[in-house]
């Protein structure tokens, strides 16, 4: 297990408010979350997502609902305060500590502990609450597969996968790490990353690969990537530019150092080459200097003889 995801819905016995949201994270890490609060009146205006949805779908609906609420004058202020309260409470417990408690509770499959933690977080705001929740365990590969299978994007972005230069390429998806991942927009050509093939759901092995090319799809927030899978095999994928991916930071640093060394070497070679091209090579130029001294003596000797001959011929013609 690499990640935990908790989807919850709760009603306050004291205020009658309904709380809904998700908490997502890794062991010894600050949890990511998005939470909403609605009163009985507002519940009739908004459709809350079903807890039985997969985490990726549930998260997407909560995030969309949160955006809509920011434009609702009756709810926006109260929700900002509630999110601030939620974060402050997590911080009071210790962000890494509560992240580890949630991770271990999900890993051990103990819903009562998870429920008790959520109730404790909500208590100072809404008093005693009735909590319903579903917790899910995820490995990198599972979370990546779900994200890849969603294919929710702007119109036309996935048409890039049918482009002529990648007709025979294999569709893959970068292994994602929403907590500690490296922003894919910051990867350079040649950098290492990890992907899974998504042409077969039964195969979710992580494959270490290298980036061949990265293109921003015009007018969108998506990138089109070509990936070197090794042995001459090319992979292809379309991803959101703000995606965080699992990267071996040691290999990434090594790859960038090698590229820097190569770039510096090429620059030095070019400068030397330019000098050699212009002057014929420094060693050869110095060697030619010794030879030209001898040549200069010969040239001067012949010049003096020539001048004397011209003078004598002039005297001889003047005599006639």
Protein Blocks (a to p, Z undefined) as FASTA:
>chain_A
ZZdcdddddddfklopacdddddddehiacddddddddfklmmmpccddfkbcfklmmmm
mmmmmmmmmmmmklmmmmmmmmmmmmmmmmmnopklmmmmmmmmmmnopaklmmmmmmmm
mmmmnopaddddddddddfklmmmmmmmnopacehklmmmmgmklmmpccddddddfklm
ccfklpcehiacddddfkbfklccdcddddfbdcddehiabdcddddebjhiacdddddf
kbccdddfklmmmmmmmmmmmmmmmmmmmmmmmmmmmnopaklmmmmmmmmmmmmmmmmm
mmmmmmmmmmmmmmmmmmZZ
